[in-house]
Amino acid sequence: MDPADPHNLHDTADHEVLETIDIATEGNDCDECVRRLREPLLRVAGVKEVNADPEAERVWVTFDARKTHAPELHDAILRSGYRPARMVD
């Protein structure tokens, strides 16, 4: 085990490492869209929670960083028929 790796520290070896990311999603602008986007994300190993704001076309995903990573989340979004978009604030 590499002590420099923040996900493999001895005292947290058996604990989840939860992260939340904010992803802009093009076309996610209605309640049905949220449902079609949310379900594939929740099937990704390690995903704990998915919250979406259809008006802002954004989704927040909380996941265990030991079980999945952002590229898998982006792939799930693509499989749902939507695509990650550039954030504009």
Stockholm file with secondary structure:
# STOCKHOLM 1.0

chainA/1-89         MDPADPHNLHDTADHEVLETIDIATEGNDCDECVRRLREPLLRVAGVKEVNADPEAERVWVTFDARKTHAPELHDAILRSGYRPARMVD
#=GR chainA/1-89 SS CCTTCTTSCGGGTTSCCEEEEEEEEETCCSHHHHHHHHHHHHTSTTEEEEEEETTTTEEEEEEETTTCCHHHHHHHHHHTTCEEECCCC
#=GC SS_cons        CCTTCTTSCGGGTTSCCEEEEEEEEETCCSHHHHHHHHHHHHTSTTEEEEEEETTTTEEEEEEETTTCCHHHHHHHHHHTTCEEECCCC
//
